[in-house]
Amino acid sequence: MTSFPMPLFYFDIHDRHGDRCDETGRELPDAEAAHRVAIDRARELLAAEIRGGEIHLSCYIEILDETRIPVLRVTFEEAVTITF
């Protein structure tokens, strides 16, 4: 059986600490899987912000394809549900 390489996705973080470019990327089956990874990462980053007493929902993770073209953007706001 022939196996084909999975697409490579990069996850650049844009938050209150500045812009951090993903230099290694991650092989994933498709953009939907990349979206799930970005949601999980945004939640991890938000958890750290909460421990520090702040939340910046305007921050985001930009998902880029293997040619470093942006394909999706996941905002921190999108990663959580806030109810009052």
Rosetta blueprint (number, residue, H / E / L):
1 M L
2 T L
3 S L
4 F L
5 P L
6 M L
7 P L
8 L E
9 F E
10 Y E
11 F E
12 D E
13 I E
14 H E
15 D E
16 R L
17 H L
18 G E
19 D E
20 R E
21 C L
22 D L
23 E L
24 T L
25 G L
26 R E
27 E E
28 L L
29 P L
30 D L
31 A H
32 E H
33 A H
34 A H
35 H H
36 R H
37 V H
38 A H
39 I H
40 D H
41 R H
42 A H
43 R H
44 E H
45 L H
46 L H
47 A H
48 A H
49 E H
50 I H
51 R H
52 G L
53 G L
54 E L
55 I L
56 H L
57 L L
58 S L
59 C L
60 Y E
61 I E
62 E E
63 I E
64 L E
65 D L
66 E L
67 T L
68 R L
69 I L
70 P E
71 V E
72 L E
73 R E
74 V E
75 T E
76 F L
77 E H
78 E H
79 A H
80 V L
81 T L
82 I L
83 T L
84 F L
